[in-house]
Amino acid sequence: MENIKTIALSLILFTAVVGALVWFGNRGNEPETAAVGGLFGGALTAEETAYDFGSAPIGGGFIGHKYLLENKSDKAVKIGAVSTSCMCTTAQVTVEGKTYGPFGMPGHGGGSSKANVIVSPGEKITVKATFDPAAHGPAGIGAVERAIFVDTGAAEPLVLTFKVNVTP
């Protein structure tokens, strides 16, 4: 019975990893714009949507990267929900010196995923990704890809990704 549970858990984990690799493998590092309809109608542009940390030791502590975004349109943008693809990753949004978050994986951590932040035309913001290389323990050694999802009211969220090679 224990072997069946182990096999089932392994299959679920394998499926999740393959799905994440397919999802992240289709993402580039081009500037991405998220257009918004309704009351706001503005758009955020990211200087980069993908980042590579290189290698990070499992016991080296948290690592982070700031993605710079700007509302280059003539209308405001409302950032709604902010979430991450895994519990090992958190995100914070900073606008006009005020920080919102941390935001994490939906359904984990008990916090709200709603930022409810208005980004005025011409305003710059940062989305800080923080990753814990030790979160998955020794099983987490190797290549890792994670994402932050920023809801701007567009059909698809703005997706910011990173990759890292966790070393022993």
N, C-alpha and C positions, 0 to 999 in steps of 0.2 A: 504494500500500500504506500509506503514511504517513497519507493521508486517512482510510482505513478505521479505522486505530487511533485517530485523533483523534475520529472520529464515535463509535466504540464507547465510548471513555473518556468522552466528553460525555454519552452516553445513560446510562451507569452513574451518573455524578455527578448528572445530572438526576433520575434515579429515586430516588437516596438523599436528595436535597434535598426532593423532593415527599413522600416517605415520612416524613421528619422533620417537615415542616410539618403533615401530617395527624396524626401522633402527638402533637405538642405542641399543636396547635390544639384538641384535645379536653380539655385540662387546665385546671382553674380555679385559683383562689387560695384555696379553702376549706381549713380545717384538715383534714388527712388522717390517718386512723388505720390502722395496720397491726396486725392481730390475729395472734397466734401460738398454735399448738397444741403438743401434746407436753409436754415437760418444763417449759417455761417458761410459755407461755400468756398473757403480758402483751401490752401494746399501746403503741406510741409514737404521740404526737400531735405534729404539726408546727404551729407558730404560723402559718407560711406555707409553701406548697409551690411558689410561683412568685415570681420577682423580676425587675424590669426595671432594668437598669443605665442605661438611657437611651443616650446616645452616648458612645463611647470612641474616641480616635484610634488608628490602627493602630500608631503609634510611641510610644504613651504608656506602655508597660509593662503588666505583669500587673495585673488587677483581681480583686477578690474580694468574696464575700458570705458571711455566716454565717447558716445556718438553725438555729433553735433548736427542739429536740425535747425532749419530756418523757415519761417513763413514768408516766402517771397511773393505771395499773392497780395491782392488788395482787399481781401476779406479775412475775417477771423477764422480760426480752426478751433474746434472743441475736441480735446483729448478725453475720451471716455475711459474705457477699461485698458489697463496695462497688465500683461501677464507674461509668464515665462514657460518654456517647454519642460522644465524639470525643477524639482525641489532644490537642486544644487546651485541654482541660479536665482538671483534677485535683480530687480531693476528699480531705479529711482529716477524721477523726472524733476529737473530743476528749471524753473521759469522765473525770470526777474529776481533771482536770488532766493526764491522760496522753493524748498524741496518737498516733493510728494513721494510717498512710499515708505518703506520698500514694498514692492509688489512681487509676487511669486507665482508658482504654479496654481492654476485654479483648483479649488477644493482642498488645498493643503496650506496649513499655516494660519487659518482662521481670519486673516486680514481681508479687508475690502480690496477689490481689484479696480475700483473706480477712482480715477484721478480727478475727473471733472475740472480740467484746467483749460482756460481760454488762452490761445496764443494769438496775439494781435498781429496785424500785417507788419512785416519787417522785423518781428521779434525772433530772437535766437533762443534755443533751448538745448539742454543736454539730457540724454538718457544714459545713465550709468549702469553698466552691467557688472555684477559682482558674481564671481564663480568660486566655489569651494572645491578644490581638487581632492580633498579627503572625504567628501560627502558620500561617496559610494564604496569607501574602503578599498582593500586590495583588489576587489573585482573591477574597480574603476580605472585601472591602469590602461593606458593606450589612448588612441584617438577619440576625442569627444567633440561633438558638435551640438550647440544649443541655440535657442532663439528667444527673442523678446518680441512680443506682439503689442503694437500700439494702435488702439482703435481711434481713428480720426473721423468716423462717420462715413468713410468711403466704403465701397462694396467689399474691399479686402483690407485687412489691417496693414499698417506699415510693419514690415518684418526686418528686424536687425539680428544678424547672426554672428556667431564667433566659433572658432575651433581652437582646440588646444590638445597637445599631446601630454597626458599625465604620465610622469615617470616615477619609478620607485624612489 
